[in-house]
Amino acid sequence: MNPSGLDQDLLYYEDFVVDEPFETGQHEVTAEEIIAFASEYDPLPFHVDEDLAAETMTGGLIASGWHVLSMQMKMIYDGILYRTASMGSFGLDDVRWIAPVRPGNVLTLKRTALSKRVSKSRPEMGIIQFKWEVYDQTGELKSTTVGANLIQTRASVEAG
């Protein structure tokens, strides 16, 4: 950290550019993790039993949408959030599960800032609306989410 209090290794609100895509991640999905997650949180047959899943409309084992969001969050953290001056989130405005995530899929995450503004009531906080897209190794879109993240402004740190 330098004398101004600014951490040179962190990304601040000012570092995010609207419409500039950023790709991160790579998570290989396994049958074991699909079954483990679903057994605990979403025990529908096509998430927990490979034989039963083969007989359903999905034609095989697929990850729960909630599991996909959890994998997405881990890719967000590992790819960028750990080095961002994050102040939390308002949550998600839109969640879409486009195509099933199956064992063997290697997921990648693409983030695009849709809009950004500094909070009027808390000027140390920038509000950025992001779109997050999860793709598999073939480029097939698996899910999309849109939500706002709160990120500290560099100006507020420099001002002390």
C-alpha positions as CSV (number, residue, x, y, z in Angstrom):
1,M,0.0,0.0,0.0
2,N,1.3,3.5,-0.8
3,P,1.1,6.5,1.5
4,S,-2.3,7.6,0.0
5,G,-3.8,4.4,1.3
6,L,-4.4,3.1,-2.2
7,D,-3.7,-0.6,-2.7
8,Q,-1.9,-0.7,-6.1
9,D,-2.9,-4.4,-6.5
10,L,-6.6,-3.8,-6.2
11,L,-9.0,-2.9,-9.0
12,Y,-11.3,0.0,-8.1
13,Y,-14.5,1.3,-9.7
14,E,-12.6,3.5,-12.1
15,D,-10.8,0.4,-13.5
16,F,-13.9,-1.1,-15.0
17,V,-14.9,-0.1,-18.5
18,V,-18.4,-0.4,-19.8
19,D,-18.8,-2.8,-22.8
20,E,-15.2,-4.1,-22.3
21,P,-15.4,-8.0,-22.0
22,F,-13.2,-9.9,-19.6
23,E,-13.0,-13.7,-19.6
24,T,-12.0,-15.8,-16.6
25,G,-12.3,-19.2,-15.2
26,Q,-12.0,-22.7,-16.4
27,H,-13.8,-25.1,-14.2
28,E,-14.1,-28.8,-15.3
29,V,-17.4,-30.2,-14.1
30,T,-17.5,-33.7,-12.7
31,A,-20.4,-36.1,-12.2
32,E,-19.3,-36.4,-8.5
33,E,-19.6,-32.7,-7.8
34,I,-23.0,-32.5,-9.6
35,I,-24.3,-35.4,-7.5
36,A,-22.8,-34.1,-4.2
37,F,-24.2,-30.6,-4.7
38,A,-27.6,-31.8,-5.8
39,S,-27.9,-34.4,-3.0
40,E,-27.5,-31.6,-0.5
41,Y,-29.5,-28.8,-2.2
42,D,-31.5,-29.8,-5.3
43,P,-32.2,-33.6,-5.2
44,L,-34.1,-33.9,-8.5
45,P,-33.5,-37.2,-10.2
46,F,-31.6,-35.7,-13.2
47,H,-29.2,-34.1,-10.8
48,V,-28.5,-37.0,-8.4
49,D,-28.8,-40.3,-10.3
50,E,-27.1,-41.1,-13.6
51,D,-29.4,-44.0,-14.5
52,L,-32.6,-42.2,-13.7
53,A,-31.3,-39.0,-15.4
54,A,-30.9,-41.0,-18.6
55,E,-34.6,-41.7,-18.6
56,T,-35.7,-38.1,-18.1
57,M,-36.1,-35.2,-20.6
58,T,-32.5,-34.2,-20.0
59,G,-31.2,-37.5,-21.4
60,G,-28.5,-37.7,-18.7
61,L,-27.0,-36.2,-15.6
62,I,-27.0,-32.3,-15.5
63,A,-26.0,-29.8,-12.9
64,S,-28.6,-27.9,-10.9
65,G,-28.9,-24.3,-12.0
66,W,-28.1,-23.4,-8.4
67,H,-24.9,-25.4,-8.7
68,V,-24.1,-23.5,-12.0
69,L,-24.5,-20.2,-10.1
70,S,-22.2,-21.5,-7.3
71,M,-19.5,-22.5,-9.9
72,Q,-20.0,-19.1,-11.5
73,M,-19.4,-17.3,-8.2
74,K,-16.2,-19.3,-7.6
75,M,-15.0,-18.3,-11.1
76,I,-15.8,-14.7,-10.4
77,Y,-13.9,-14.8,-7.2
78,D,-10.9,-16.6,-8.5
79,G,-10.8,-14.6,-11.7
80,I,-11.2,-11.1,-10.4
81,L,-13.1,-10.5,-7.2
82,Y,-10.2,-11.4,-4.9
83,R,-8.3,-8.5,-6.4
84,T,-11.2,-6.0,-6.5
85,A,-12.1,-3.4,-3.8
86,S,-15.5,-5.0,-3.5
87,M,-18.1,-3.6,-1.2
88,G,-20.7,-6.3,-1.8
89,S,-23.7,-6.6,-4.2
90,F,-27.3,-5.8,-4.4
91,G,-27.9,-9.2,-5.8
92,L,-29.0,-10.5,-9.2
93,D,-31.7,-9.0,-11.4
94,D,-31.8,-11.7,-14.0
95,V,-30.8,-15.3,-14.1
96,R,-31.2,-17.6,-17.1
97,W,-30.2,-21.2,-17.4
98,I,-29.9,-21.6,-21.2
99,A,-28.5,-25.1,-21.7
100,P,-27.7,-28.0,-19.4
101,V,-24.2,-28.2,-17.8
102,R,-23.0,-31.8,-18.0
103,P,-20.1,-33.8,-16.6
104,G,-17.0,-33.1,-18.6
105,N,-18.0,-29.6,-19.5
106,V,-15.2,-27.1,-19.0
107,L,-16.8,-23.8,-18.1
108,T,-15.4,-20.3,-18.8
109,L,-16.9,-17.1,-17.5
110,K,-17.3,-13.8,-19.5
111,R,-18.0,-10.6,-17.7
112,T,-19.1,-7.4,-19.3
113,A,-19.9,-4.1,-17.5
114,L,-23.3,-2.9,-18.8
115,S,-23.4,0.4,-16.9
116,K,-21.7,2.2,-14.0
117,R,-22.3,5.1,-11.7
118,V,-21.1,6.5,-8.4
119,S,-23.7,6.3,-5.6
120,K,-25.2,9.7,-4.8
121,S,-25.7,8.9,-1.2
122,R,-22.3,7.1,-0.7
123,P,-19.7,8.6,-3.1
124,E,-17.1,6.2,-1.9
125,M,-19.1,3.5,-3.6
126,G,-19.4,2.8,-7.4
127,I,-22.3,0.7,-8.7
128,I,-21.6,-1.4,-11.7
129,Q,-24.2,-3.5,-13.4
130,F,-22.5,-6.6,-14.9
131,K,-23.6,-9.3,-17.2
132,W,-22.0,-12.7,-16.5
133,E,-22.1,-15.4,-19.2
134,V,-21.0,-19.0,-18.7
135,Y,-19.8,-21.0,-21.7
136,D,-18.6,-24.5,-22.2
137,Q,-15.5,-25.7,-24.1
138,T,-17.4,-25.6,-27.4
139,G,-18.5,-22.0,-26.9
140,E,-22.1,-23.0,-26.1
141,L,-23.8,-20.5,-23.8
142,K,-24.9,-22.2,-20.6
143,S,-26.2,-19.4,-18.4
144,T,-26.5,-15.7,-18.1
145,T,-26.9,-13.5,-15.0
146,V,-27.2,-9.7,-14.6
147,G,-26.6,-8.0,-11.3
148,A,-25.0,-5.0,-9.6
149,N,-21.7,-5.0,-7.7
150,L,-20.6,-2.3,-5.3
151,I,-17.0,-1.4,-5.8
152,Q,-15.0,1.2,-3.9
153,T,-13.9,4.3,-5.8
154,R,-10.2,5.0,-6.1
155,A,-11.0,8.7,-5.6
156,S,-12.5,8.1,-2.1
157,V,-9.3,6.2,-1.1
158,E,-7.0,8.9,-2.5
159,A,-9.1,11.6,-0.7
160,G,-8.6,9.8,2.6
